[in-house]
């Protein structure tokens, strides 16, 4: 994903300089991913996305987040002099590095932030091993 993100950033900067600020390339939501002993949490910035269009799925070890940000009504593409917020469908896939409990995954959406909590599977959680003294 790092190459993909770097490529889009470089392409956007180049497009802005050529097109005078009108560029709409990257539609993947920006994410933060963090984990503790119990869960992996993904926060995806999706401001302006209708909650009904958000789809979260897990296929194997790949988490997919998708949704759609609609363009404002009554504004044509030709009317923009600067357009940085992408409209249309967006999608982000994240390959998980730890097994998760598929039946306990939760997702909430509030104030443009999607939070997906993926509890770790028992085998992925740290385990303390008692040492027996003989």
C-alpha positions in Angstrom: 0.0 0.0 0.0 2.9 2.4 0.6 3.8 2.5 -3.1 0.2 3.1 -4.0 -0.1 6.0 -1.6 3.2 7.6 -2.6 2.2 7.2 -6.3 -1.1 8.9 -5.8 0.5 11.7 -3.8 3.1 12.4 -6.5 0.6 12.1 -9.3 -1.8 14.5 -7.5 0.9 17.1 -7.0 1.9 16.8 -10.7 -1.7 17.0 -11.8 -2.3 20.1 -9.7 0.7 21.9 -11.1 -0.4 21.0 -14.7 -4.1 21.6 -14.3 -3.9 24.6 -12.0 -5.3 23.0 -8.9 -8.1 20.8 -10.4 -7.2 17.2 -9.7 -9.3 14.3 -8.5 -7.3 11.1 -8.3 -7.1 9.3 -5.0 -10.5 8.0 -3.7 -9.3 5.6 -1.0 -10.1 6.7 2.6 -7.2 7.6 4.8 -6.8 5.1 7.7 -5.1 4.7 11.0 -4.5 1.1 12.2 -3.5 0.3 15.7 -3.6 -2.7 18.0 -3.3 -3.8 21.6 -3.3 -7.3 23.2 -7.0 -7.7 22.5 -7.9 -6.2 19.2 -6.9 -4.5 16.0 -8.6 -1.2 15.3 -9.0 0.5 12.0 -10.1 4.1 11.8 -11.1 5.3 8.3 -11.8 9.0 7.5 -14.9 9.1 5.4 -16.4 12.6 5.8 -19.4 13.3 3.6 -20.0 9.6 3.0 -23.6 8.5 3.5 -23.7 5.8 6.2 -26.0 3.7 4.0 -23.4 3.4 1.3 -20.6 2.1 3.7 -19.7 -1.6 3.3 -17.2 -3.4 5.5 -16.2 -7.0 4.8 -13.6 -9.5 5.7 -12.5 -12.0 3.1 -9.7 -14.3 4.4 -7.2 -11.9 5.9 -8.3 -8.9 3.9 -10.5 -6.2 5.3 -12.3 -4.1 2.7 -13.9 -0.7 3.5 -16.0 0.8 0.7 -18.5 3.7 0.4 -19.5 6.5 -1.8 -19.3 10.3 -1.4 -21.9 12.0 -3.6 -21.1 15.2 -5.4 -23.1 18.3 -4.2 -26.3 18.7 -6.1 -26.4 21.6 -8.5 -22.7 21.8 -9.0 -21.2 20.8 -12.4 -17.6 19.6 -12.7 -16.9 22.6 -15.0 -17.9 25.0 -12.2 -15.0 24.0 -10.0 -11.9 26.1 -9.9 -10.4 23.9 -7.2 -11.4 20.3 -6.4 -9.5 18.3 -3.8 -12.2 16.2 -2.1 -12.9 13.2 -4.3 -16.5 12.2 -5.0 -17.8 8.9 -6.2 -17.0 5.4 -4.9 -14.1 4.8 -2.6 -12.5 1.6 -1.4 -9.6 0.6 0.8 -8.2 -2.9 1.4 -6.0 -3.8 4.3 -4.3 -7.1 4.8 -4.4 -8.1 8.4 -1.3 -9.6 10.0 -3.1 -11.3 12.9 -6.0 -13.8 13.0 -9.2 -12.2 14.3 -12.4 -13.4 15.8 -14.7 -13.0 12.7 -17.9 -13.3 14.8 -17.0 -10.4 17.1 -16.1 -7.6 14.6 -17.9 -4.3 15.1 -18.1 -1.1 13.1 -19.4 2.3 14.0 -19.6 5.5 12.0 -19.9 8.9 13.6 -18.9 12.4 12.4 -17.3 11.1 9.3 -15.1 8.5 11.0 -15.6 4.8 10.6 -14.1 2.7 13.4 -13.8 -1.1 12.8 -12.8 -3.1 15.8 -11.5 -6.6 15.1 -11.0 -8.6 18.3 -7.9 -10.9 18.0 -8.5 -14.7 17.8 -7.4 -16.5 21.0 -4.3 -17.9 19.3 -3.2 -14.4 18.3 -3.4 -13.0 21.9 -0.2 -13.0 24.0 -0.2 -15.7 26.5 1.8 -15.9 29.7 3.4 -19.3 30.4 3.9 -20.2 34.0 7.3 -21.7 34.8 7.1 -24.7 37.1 9.8 -25.0 39.7 10.9 -28.6 40.5 
